Amino acid sequence: MPDLSLPPIDARINEMANALRFLAADAVEKAQTGHPGMPLGMADIASVLFTRHLKYDAAVPDWPDRDRFVLSNGHGSMLLYGLLHLTGYKEVTLDALKRYRTSRSPTAAHPEYGHLPGIETTTGPLGQGIATAVGMAIAERLLAAEFGSDLVDHRTWVFAGDGCLMEGLSQEAISLAGHMRLSKLTVVFDDNGTTIDGPTALATSDDQRKRFEASNWETIAVDGHDPQAVDRAFALARQSDKPTMIAARTHIGYGAPTKQGKSVAHGSPLGADEISGMREKLGWPHAPFDIPEDLRSAWHDAGSRGAAARHDWDERLAAIPAEKRAEFDRRISGALPAGIEDAVKRAADETARAAEAIPIRKGSQAALGLLASHMPELIGGSADLTGSVLTRPAELAQLDADSFVGRHLPFGIREHGMAAAMNGMALHGGFIPYGGTYFVFSDYARPAIRLAALMGIKVIFLFSHDSIGVGEDGATHQPIEHLASLRAMPGIRVYRPADAVEALECWYDAVAEAGPSVMV
């Protein structure tokens, strides 16, 4: 049995959780739109995570070795906004909370990457958050294998609800994570038994713990309103050699006198009378958006709790050899390596002089190999089509699951999970991910492609088999309309090179420019 001699929890933890609850309820009520149920139900869990287990420093939100927190059930965005405000993220002001879901407010209906610090990814469509978090956990392991645990040693934490786990994408994600033994990934399942239409029993009878266990995860069941039990579950997850799913039994709309545990609490303001009754029931006499100074101070202390760890990390970074430090900084900043443009120009000239024409897929593979030889951050794989899409040049070794050394990842037949994981790798930092499959399967990956476009992150989606030459596979594999549909998507560049020289030029443009690319 692991040693779990945990320090005592702050005696004010229940009141700190109530501060979160009422910020959420009052913001939704003021906006007259939003989702109060999940923030009320998960406030206890969030309070324990952010005050005791999450490694972060609110004063330096982009610290590279911070833990990542992903709110996959992003409709409960007021939980995250409340956490960021209370822990001291200076851009997340009380005024921003009061303008929740209003025009030009940074506190959007669902958390959007780039709008506020502390939002690690855009989590609109359900299931995207948990799958993106898998990519973050992959990136952490890869970067740690390359630069060492002194510089890279952090965890990825996910809050997810029934909706996230019902979406098919979640199965691709948990299967991949379990197979890769991503032990620093923890998913907290908000097991409240409630969906918009009513009890989850209307539509599902899955045993979620058994489902995760079948995919090589550790699972823990816990009362989500018992801070001590939640604290212990988090400590156990941190010691597991597998990814961990914590099934936290909660009540949606916790504290609402007539709406707790009911689907009506999910996506509508509680109403003035209900919130008044909740204040009385939970012993919260304070006015809307009013947080007592002692609780505000306790939350700010939690937000600065990681400052010492960050200072220690800064010292370790400063102590490593200058060349390694410069490379780490370059990778995290996303800057291209010196000399890459000249190398591409020379290769383009040599390719143009070559007498023999080669298939564009082979030209793409050669371009990828050239870039990979200069760019250790270029990493990717395929959805079980490596030999067809030609995603693996000789310069990229296959990933070794034990050492996590290697830059070609076998994503398996999980096109949607692959695309979402690529988004997570890009968001984590240190990598430019790419992934390949047949063009017709871009349909399976489209939600993640669209989110990459919304976030403006550097991800490369590589597709092949788009020509008349695939006719023998029948109409199902002839992506006639797909090129036009992706070109119609805002925020994404679509490349369709005509020869090997253009393939090299397109690949270089994709890695050099900001934002996502589709290579066909």
C-alpha positions as CSV (number, residue, x, y, z in Angstrom):
1,M,0.0,0.0,0.0
2,P,1.5,3.4,-1.0
3,D,2.4,5.8,1.8
4,L,-0.4,8.5,1.8
5,S,0.6,10.5,4.9
6,L,-1.1,13.6,3.6
7,P,-0.9,17.0,5.3
8,P,-4.2,18.2,6.7
9,I,-6.6,20.0,4.4
10,D,-7.3,23.7,5.0
11,A,-10.2,23.9,7.4
12,R,-11.8,26.4,5.1
13,I,-11.9,24.1,2.1
14,N,-15.7,23.8,2.2
15,E,-16.1,27.6,2.3
16,M,-13.5,28.0,-0.5
17,A,-15.6,25.6,-2.6
18,N,-18.7,27.6,-1.8
19,A,-16.9,30.8,-3.1
20,L,-16.5,29.0,-6.4
21,R,-20.1,27.9,-6.4
22,F,-21.6,31.3,-5.9
23,L,-19.3,33.0,-8.4
24,A,-20.6,30.5,-10.9
25,A,-24.3,30.8,-9.9
26,D,-24.2,34.5,-9.7
27,A,-22.4,35.0,-13.1
28,V,-24.9,32.7,-14.9
29,E,-27.8,34.5,-13.2
30,K,-26.4,37.9,-14.2
31,A,-25.9,36.8,-17.8
32,Q,-29.3,34.9,-17.8
33,T,-27.6,32.2,-19.7
34,G,-25.1,29.4,-18.9
35,H,-24.5,26.1,-17.2
36,P,-24.5,26.3,-13.4
37,G,-25.0,22.7,-12.6
38,M,-21.5,21.3,-13.2
39,P,-19.6,24.1,-11.4
40,L,-21.8,23.6,-8.4
41,G,-21.2,19.9,-8.5
42,M,-17.5,19.9,-9.1
43,A,-16.5,22.8,-6.9
44,D,-15.3,20.5,-4.0
45,I,-13.1,18.5,-6.4
46,A,-11.7,21.6,-8.1
47,S,-10.9,23.2,-4.7
48,V,-8.8,20.2,-3.6
49,L,-7.0,20.0,-7.0
50,F,-6.1,23.6,-7.2
51,T,-5.1,24.1,-3.6
52,R,-3.2,20.8,-3.0
53,H,-2.2,18.9,-6.2
54,L,-2.0,21.0,-9.3
55,K,1.5,22.4,-10.0
56,Y,1.1,25.9,-11.2
57,D,2.0,29.5,-10.5
58,A,-0.7,32.0,-11.2
59,A,1.9,34.8,-11.6
60,V,3.6,33.0,-14.5
61,P,0.8,31.2,-16.3
62,D,3.0,29.9,-19.2
63,W,5.7,28.3,-17.0
64,P,6.8,25.3,-19.2
65,D,6.8,22.7,-16.4
66,R,3.4,23.6,-15.0
67,D,0.7,20.9,-14.8
68,R,-1.9,21.1,-17.5
69,F,-5.6,21.4,-16.5
70,V,-8.2,20.6,-19.1
71,L,-11.9,21.3,-18.6
72,S,-13.3,18.8,-21.1
73,N,-16.9,19.4,-19.9
74,G,-16.4,23.0,-21.1
75,H,-20.0,24.1,-20.8
76,G,-19.2,24.4,-17.0
77,S,-16.7,27.2,-18.0
78,M,-17.6,29.3,-15.0
79,L,-15.9,26.8,-12.8
80,L,-12.6,27.5,-14.6
81,Y,-13.1,31.2,-14.7
82,G,-13.8,31.3,-11.0
83,L,-10.7,29.2,-10.3
84,L,-8.5,31.5,-12.4
85,H,-9.9,34.6,-10.8
86,L,-9.6,33.4,-7.2
87,T,-6.1,31.9,-7.6
88,G,-4.8,35.3,-8.9
89,Y,-4.5,35.2,-12.7
90,K,-4.5,38.9,-13.0
91,E,-6.2,39.1,-16.4
92,V,-9.2,37.2,-15.0
93,T,-10.8,40.1,-13.2
94,L,-14.0,40.3,-11.3
95,D,-15.4,42.5,-14.1
96,A,-14.6,39.7,-16.6
97,L,-16.7,37.3,-14.5
98,K,-19.5,39.8,-14.4
99,R,-19.4,40.0,-18.2
100,Y,-19.7,36.2,-18.6
101,R,-21.0,35.2,-22.0
102,T,-21.5,38.8,-23.2
103,S,-20.2,40.4,-26.4
104,R,-16.4,40.8,-26.5
105,S,-16.0,39.3,-23.0
106,P,-12.9,37.0,-22.5
107,T,-15.1,34.8,-20.4
108,A,-16.8,32.9,-23.3
109,A,-19.5,30.3,-23.1
110,H,-16.9,27.6,-23.4
111,P,-13.2,28.2,-22.5
112,E,-11.3,29.4,-25.6
113,Y,-7.6,29.1,-25.9
114,G,-5.8,32.4,-26.2
115,H,-8.6,34.4,-24.6
116,L,-7.3,34.2,-21.1
117,P,-4.2,32.7,-19.4
118,G,-4.8,29.4,-17.7
119,I,-7.0,28.1,-20.6
120,E,-4.9,25.3,-22.0
121,T,-7.2,24.4,-24.9
122,T,-10.6,25.2,-26.5
123,T,-13.1,22.7,-25.2
124,G,-16.4,23.3,-27.0
125,P,-17.6,20.0,-28.5
126,L,-17.7,17.3,-25.9
127,G,-14.9,14.7,-25.8
128,Q,-12.4,17.0,-27.5
129,G,-10.8,18.0,-24.1
130,I,-10.1,14.5,-22.9
131,A,-8.6,13.5,-26.3
132,T,-6.5,16.7,-26.5
133,A,-5.2,16.1,-23.0
134,V,-3.9,12.7,-24.2
135,G,-1.7,14.6,-26.7
136,M,-0.5,16.8,-23.9
137,A,0.5,13.8,-21.8
138,I,2.3,12.3,-24.9
139,A,4.2,15.5,-25.4
140,E,5.3,15.6,-21.7
141,R,6.7,12.1,-21.9
142,L,8.5,12.7,-25.2
143,L,10.0,16.0,-24.0
144,A,11.1,14.4,-20.7
145,A,12.8,11.6,-22.6
146,E,14.7,14.1,-24.7
147,F,15.6,16.8,-22.1
148,G,15.3,14.9,-18.8
149,S,13.0,15.0,-15.8
150,D,14.8,17.9,-14.2
151,L,13.3,20.1,-16.9
152,V,10.1,18.2,-17.8
153,D,8.1,16.5,-15.1
154,H,4.5,17.5,-14.9
155,R,1.0,16.0,-15.0
156,T,-2.1,16.5,-17.1
157,W,-5.5,16.7,-15.2
158,V,-8.9,16.5,-16.9
159,F,-12.4,17.1,-15.7
160,A,-14.9,15.2,-17.9
161,G,-18.6,14.5,-17.7
162,D,-21.0,11.9,-19.0
163,G,-21.3,13.7,-22.3
164,C,-17.5,13.5,-22.9
165,L,-17.5,9.8,-22.1
166,M,-20.5,9.0,-24.3
167,E,-18.9,10.6,-27.3
168,G,-17.1,8.0,-29.4
169,L,-13.9,10.1,-29.5
170,S,-13.3,9.3,-25.8
171,Q,-12.9,5.6,-26.5
172,E,-10.2,6.3,-29.1
173,A,-8.5,8.6,-26.6
174,I,-8.6,6.4,-23.5
175,S,-7.5,3.4,-25.6
176,L,-4.5,5.2,-26.9
177,A,-3.6,6.6,-23.5
178,G,-3.8,3.2,-21.8
179,H,-1.8,1.5,-24.5
180,M,0.9,4.1,-24.2
181,R,0.8,3.9,-20.3
182,L,0.6,7.7,-19.8
183,S,0.8,7.5,-16.1
184,K,0.9,11.3,-15.6
185,L,-2.6,11.6,-17.0
186,T,-5.6,11.7,-14.6
187,V,-9.2,12.1,-15.7
188,V,-11.9,13.0,-13.1
189,F,-15.3,11.8,-14.2
190,D,-18.1,13.9,-12.9
191,D,-20.3,11.0,-12.2
192,N,-23.6,12.8,-11.5
193,G,-25.9,10.5,-13.4
194,T,-27.6,13.4,-15.2
195,T,-27.8,14.7,-18.7
196,I,-29.9,17.4,-20.4
197,D,-32.7,15.0,-21.2
198,G,-32.8,13.5,-17.7
199,P,-31.1,10.7,-15.9
200,T,-28.2,9.0,-17.8
201,A,-30.2,5.7,-17.5
202,L,-32.3,7.0,-20.3
203,A,-29.5,6.4,-22.8
204,T,-26.6,4.5,-21.3
205,S,-25.9,1.7,-18.8
206,D,-22.1,1.5,-19.3
207,D,-19.9,0.7,-16.4
208,Q,-17.4,3.5,-17.0
209,R,-14.8,2.1,-14.5
210,K,-14.7,-1.3,-16.2
211,R,-14.5,0.4,-19.6
212,F,-11.4,2.4,-18.5
213,E,-9.9,-0.7,-16.8
214,A,-10.3,-2.7,-20.0
215,S,-8.1,0.0,-21.7
216,N,-5.3,-0.4,-19.1
217,W,-6.3,2.4,-16.8
218,E,-6.3,2.5,-13.0
219,T,-9.7,3.5,-11.6
220,I,-10.8,4.9,-8.3
221,A,-14.3,5.6,-7.0
222,V,-14.9,8.5,-4.6
223,D,-17.5,10.7,-3.1
224,G,-16.9,14.0,-5.0
225,H,-18.2,16.0,-2.1
226,D,-15.8,14.6,0.5
227,P,-12.6,16.6,0.3
228,Q,-10.5,14.1,2.3
229,A,-11.5,11.3,0.0
230,V,-10.9,13.4,-3.1
231,D,-7.4,14.3,-1.7
232,R,-6.6,10.7,-1.2
233,A,-7.7,9.8,-4.7
234,F,-5.5,12.4,-6.2
235,A,-2.5,11.2,-4.2
236,L,-3.1,7.6,-5.4
237,A,-3.3,8.8,-9.0
238,R,0.0,10.5,-8.7
239,Q,1.6,7.3,-7.6
240,S,0.1,5.0,-10.3
241,D,2.1,3.6,-13.1
242,K,-1.0,3.8,-15.4
243,P,-3.3,6.6,-16.4
244,T,-6.0,7.0,-13.8
245,M,-9.7,7.6,-14.0
246,I,-11.4,8.9,-10.8
247,A,-15.1,8.3,-10.8
248,A,-16.4,11.1,-8.5
249,R,-20.0,10.7,-7.5
250,T,-21.4,14.2,-7.4
251,H,-24.8,16.0,-7.4
252,I,-25.4,18.3,-10.3
253,G,-26.5,21.7,-9.0
254,Y,-25.1,20.9,-5.5
255,G,-26.7,23.1,-2.8
256,A,-29.7,24.3,-4.9
257,P,-32.7,23.6,-2.7
258,T,-35.1,22.3,-5.3
259,K,-32.9,21.7,-8.4
260,Q,-30.0,19.7,-7.0
261,G,-29.6,16.4,-8.8
262,K,-32.0,17.4,-11.6
263,S,-31.3,18.0,-15.2
264,V,-33.0,21.4,-15.0
265,A,-29.8,22.6,-13.2
266,H,-27.6,21.8,-16.2
267,G,-28.0,24.6,-18.7
268,S,-30.2,27.3,-17.3
269,P,-29.9,30.0,-14.7
270,L,-31.1,28.8,-11.3
271,G,-33.3,31.8,-10.7
272,A,-33.2,34.5,-8.0
273,D,-35.4,32.5,-5.5
274,E,-33.3,29.3,-6.0
275,I,-30.0,31.1,-5.4
276,S,-31.4,32.9,-2.4
277,G,-32.4,29.5,-1.0
278,M,-29.0,28.1,-1.8
279,R,-27.4,30.9,0.1
280,E,-29.4,30.0,3.1
281,K,-28.8,26.2,2.7
282,L,-25.1,26.5,2.4
283,G,-24.7,29.4,4.9
284,W,-23.4,31.9,2.4
285,P,-24.8,35.4,3.4
286,H,-22.6,37.4,1.1
287,A,-23.9,39.5,-1.8
288,P,-23.3,38.4,-5.4
289,F,-19.6,38.4,-6.4
290,D,-18.6,39.3,-2.9
291,I,-15.8,37.0,-1.5
292,P,-14.8,37.4,2.1
293,E,-11.2,38.6,2.5
294,D,-10.0,35.5,4.4
295,L,-11.3,33.2,1.6
296,R,-9.9,35.4,-1.1
297,S,-6.5,35.3,0.7
298,A,-6.6,31.5,1.0
299,W,-7.3,31.2,-2.7
300,H,-4.5,33.6,-3.6
301,D,-2.1,31.6,-1.4
302,A,-3.1,28.5,-3.4
303,G,-2.3,30.3,-6.6
304,S,1.2,31.2,-5.5
305,R,1.9,27.8,-3.9
306,G,3.9,26.7,-7.0
307,A,6.2,29.7,-7.0
308,A,8.9,27.9,-5.1
309,A,8.8,24.9,-7.5
310,R,9.0,27.3,-10.4
311,H,12.0,29.2,-9.0
312,D,13.7,25.8,-8.4
313,W,13.0,24.9,-12.0
314,D,14.4,28.3,-13.3
315,E,17.6,27.5,-11.4
316,R,17.9,24.0,-12.9
317,L,17.3,25.5,-16.4
318,A,20.0,28.1,-15.8
319,A,22.4,25.4,-14.6
320,I,22.3,23.2,-17.7
321,P,24.8,23.7,-20.6
322,A,24.1,26.8,-22.6
323,E,23.6,24.9,-25.9
324,K,21.0,22.5,-24.4
325,R,19.3,25.5,-22.7
326,A,19.2,27.4,-25.9
327,E,17.7,24.4,-27.7
328,F,15.0,23.9,-25.0
329,D,14.1,27.6,-25.1
330,R,13.9,27.5,-28.9
331,R,11.6,24.5,-28.9
332,I,9.3,25.9,-26.3
333,S,9.1,29.3,-28.1
334,G,8.4,27.7,-31.4
335,A,11.3,29.3,-33.3
336,L,12.7,27.5,-36.3
337,P,16.3,26.3,-36.2
338,A,19.0,28.3,-37.9
339,G,19.8,27.4,-41.4
340,I,16.6,25.5,-42.2
341,E,15.5,27.9,-45.0
342,D,18.8,27.6,-46.8
343,A,18.6,23.8,-46.5
344,V,15.2,23.8,-48.1
345,K,16.3,26.1,-50.9
346,R,19.2,23.8,-51.7
347,A,17.0,20.7,-51.7
348,A,14.4,22.4,-53.9
349,D,17.1,23.2,-56.5
350,E,18.4,19.7,-56.4
351,T,14.9,18.2,-56.7
352,A,14.1,20.5,-59.7
353,R,17.3,19.3,-61.5
354,A,16.4,15.7,-61.0
355,A,15.5,14.0,-64.3
356,E,13.1,11.5,-62.8
357,A,9.7,12.5,-61.7
358,I,8.4,10.8,-58.5
359,P,4.9,10.4,-57.1
360,I,3.8,13.4,-54.9
361,R,3.5,11.1,-51.9
362,K,7.1,10.2,-52.2
363,G,8.0,13.8,-52.7
364,S,6.1,14.6,-49.5
365,Q,8.0,11.8,-47.7
366,A,11.3,13.2,-48.9
367,A,10.4,16.7,-47.8
368,L,9.3,15.5,-44.4
369,G,12.6,13.6,-44.1
370,L,14.6,16.7,-44.9
371,L,12.8,18.9,-42.4
372,A,12.9,16.2,-39.8
373,S,16.7,16.0,-40.1
374,H,16.9,19.6,-39.1
375,M,13.9,19.9,-36.8
376,P,13.8,17.5,-33.8
377,E,10.5,19.1,-32.9
378,L,8.8,17.6,-36.0
379,I,7.0,14.5,-34.8
380,G,4.1,12.5,-36.1
381,G,2.6,9.3,-37.4
382,S,-0.3,7.8,-39.1
383,A,-3.7,6.2,-38.4
384,D,-2.3,2.7,-39.4
385,L,-1.5,3.8,-42.9
386,T,2.2,4.5,-42.7
387,G,3.2,2.6,-45.8
388,S,0.3,4.1,-47.8
389,V,0.5,7.8,-46.8
390,L,4.3,7.6,-46.5
391,T,4.4,9.4,-43.1
392,R,7.7,7.8,-42.0
393,P,10.9,8.8,-43.7
394,A,14.1,7.1,-42.8
395,E,15.1,10.0,-40.6
396,L,12.3,9.2,-38.1
397,A,12.7,6.3,-35.7
398,Q,9.6,4.4,-34.6
399,L,8.5,5.3,-31.1
400,D,9.7,2.9,-28.4
401,A,6.9,2.5,-25.9
402,D,9.3,1.9,-23.0
403,S,11.9,4.6,-23.4
404,F,9.5,6.9,-25.3
405,V,12.4,7.6,-27.7
406,G,11.4,7.9,-31.4
407,R,9.5,10.4,-33.4
408,H,7.1,8.3,-35.5
409,L,4.0,7.5,-33.5
410,P,1.7,4.5,-34.3
411,F,-1.7,6.2,-33.6
412,G,-3.7,3.1,-34.6
413,I,-7.0,3.2,-36.5
414,R,-8.1,6.3,-34.5
415,E,-8.3,9.2,-36.9
416,H,-10.3,11.5,-34.7
417,G,-8.2,10.6,-31.6
418,M,-5.0,11.1,-33.6
419,A,-6.1,14.6,-34.7
420,A,-7.1,15.7,-31.3
421,A,-3.9,14.3,-29.7
422,M,-1.9,16.3,-32.3
423,N,-3.7,19.4,-31.1
424,G,-2.7,18.6,-27.5
425,M,0.9,18.1,-28.5
426,A,1.0,21.4,-30.2
427,L,-0.6,23.2,-27.3
428,H,1.8,21.6,-24.9
429,G,4.7,23.1,-26.7
430,G,8.0,21.8,-27.9
431,F,6.7,20.0,-31.0
432,I,5.2,20.5,-34.4
433,P,2.9,17.4,-34.8
434,Y,1.7,15.9,-38.1
435,G,-0.5,12.9,-38.7
436,G,-1.6,11.1,-41.9
437,T,-4.5,9.1,-43.2
438,Y,-6.5,8.8,-46.4
439,F,-8.3,12.0,-47.4
440,V,-11.7,10.5,-47.1
441,F,-11.1,9.9,-43.4
442,S,-10.6,13.6,-42.8
443,D,-14.4,13.4,-42.1
444,Y,-13.5,11.4,-39.0
445,A,-11.0,14.0,-37.9
446,R,-12.9,17.2,-38.9
447,P,-14.0,18.4,-35.4
448,A,-10.4,18.4,-34.2
449,I,-9.2,20.0,-37.5
450,R,-11.8,22.8,-36.9
451,L,-10.6,23.3,-33.3
452,A,-7.0,23.6,-34.5
453,A,-8.2,26.3,-36.9
454,L,-10.1,28.1,-34.1
455,M,-7.0,28.0,-31.8
456,G,-4.5,28.9,-34.5
457,I,-2.1,26.2,-33.5
458,K,0.7,24.7,-35.7
459,V,-0.6,21.2,-36.6
460,I,-0.2,19.5,-40.0
461,F,-2.9,17.1,-41.2
462,L,-1.5,15.0,-44.0
463,F,-3.9,13.2,-46.4
464,S,-3.4,11.0,-49.4
465,H,-5.4,9.0,-52.0
466,D,-7.5,11.9,-53.3
467,S,-7.1,11.2,-57.0
468,I,-9.0,9.3,-59.7
469,G,-6.5,6.5,-59.1
470,V,-8.4,5.3,-56.0
471,G,-11.4,4.5,-58.1
472,E,-11.0,0.8,-57.7
473,D,-11.9,1.2,-54.0
474,G,-15.4,2.5,-55.0
475,A,-17.4,5.6,-54.3
476,T,-16.8,5.4,-50.5
477,H,-13.1,6.2,-50.9
478,Q,-13.4,9.0,-53.5
479,P,-13.2,12.3,-51.6
480,I,-14.6,14.4,-54.3
481,E,-16.0,17.2,-52.1
482,H,-13.5,17.2,-49.3
483,L,-10.9,19.6,-50.7
484,A,-13.6,22.3,-51.3
485,S,-15.0,21.7,-47.8
486,L,-11.7,22.2,-46.1
487,R,-10.9,25.2,-48.2
488,A,-14.1,26.7,-46.9
489,M,-13.0,26.3,-43.3
490,P,-11.7,29.6,-41.9
491,G,-8.2,29.7,-40.3
492,I,-6.6,26.8,-42.0
493,R,-4.2,26.6,-45.0
494,V,-4.8,23.9,-47.6
495,Y,-1.9,22.8,-49.7
496,R,-2.2,20.5,-52.8
497,P,1.3,20.3,-54.4
498,A,1.6,19.3,-58.0
499,D,5.2,17.8,-57.8
500,A,8.0,17.0,-55.5
501,V,9.4,20.6,-55.5
502,E,6.0,22.0,-54.6
503,A,5.7,19.3,-51.9
504,L,8.9,20.5,-50.3
505,E,7.8,24.2,-50.6
506,C,4.4,23.4,-49.0
507,W,5.9,21.4,-46.2
508,Y,8.3,24.3,-45.4
509,D,5.5,26.8,-45.5
510,A,3.5,24.6,-43.1
511,V,6.2,24.5,-40.5
512,A,7.3,28.1,-40.9
513,E,3.9,29.8,-40.7
514,A,1.6,30.1,-37.7
515,G,-1.6,28.1,-37.6
516,P,-2.7,24.7,-38.9
517,S,-2.3,23.2,-42.3
518,V,-3.9,20.5,-44.4
519,M,-1.5,18.8,-46.9
520,V,-3.3,16.8,-49.7
